């Protein structure tokens, strides 16, 4: 098919291409979920509820895990430490550690959605001019509009509510299995994060002790209070990207278009679901009796095997200043989460 274009027709096509790019339409506030209505399982409210239920389920399961962790020599050979066979209460397990050490912290949950609409027409007019002076004219235009919104909630966590002890009633244990859904409703791996933090702390025999103090509640004049031994921090996130592009393409003898690599129109949606958590050791729980020995404490019965060395610098949980220390610990956990996520966002640029 031969198509002959005059200059007037060419101008009309160029104007049409630019007009098509401008007709993207207004991008509305993006939905947090692609579900059709709030009654479906994927709706934002139900999604948040299911993520929180799964988070609590994994936290409870991890904090009460009774699988014995390895105790390594602090050496590149990673030889296992040779110690006497402990009683059940002194085995190096997550449950025994959290029965001895009260941890508190914060969980930051973010649900984020970005939706981009765009138009990218590109036209070419080959074969113009003469045989001795060939001419090709190309024109392209692009317009896109991005809508974004984010919802972040902050939740305090008290491990005394997860592992039974004399201080306060524990929260109700989950009745079903954990991690039965996709993304943050699936397996989060919190147990591994807790074990990694405790095993690493247990192996560290070169830390700084008071009064330059690498322990919670360091005295004034020591290391800044924001540094706390035993801090466990992690970020877990899932990003889902959906996109649609297309449009008609014509290739005639003297006209090719629209010819954008993304098609005439494109729509892209990115959804980010993210959990950040920071947990800090606070005190030694009430089943242990503490005796102050200068700056460190001696506890009876003895703390579990594998307990990190900084634990003996923690006061008993019945100390009169524990409420204030707990508030400070939550502030530190929040600051750690914020700084960590800010660094992740900066690395994205």
Helices and strands as residue ranges (DSSP letters): H 7-22, H 44-63, G 88-90, H 94-100, E 101-119, E 122-129, E 134-140, E 143-158, G 159-161, G 183-185, H 190-203, E 232-246, E 250-252, E 255-257, E 265-284, E 289-293, E 296-300, G 309-313, H 322-347
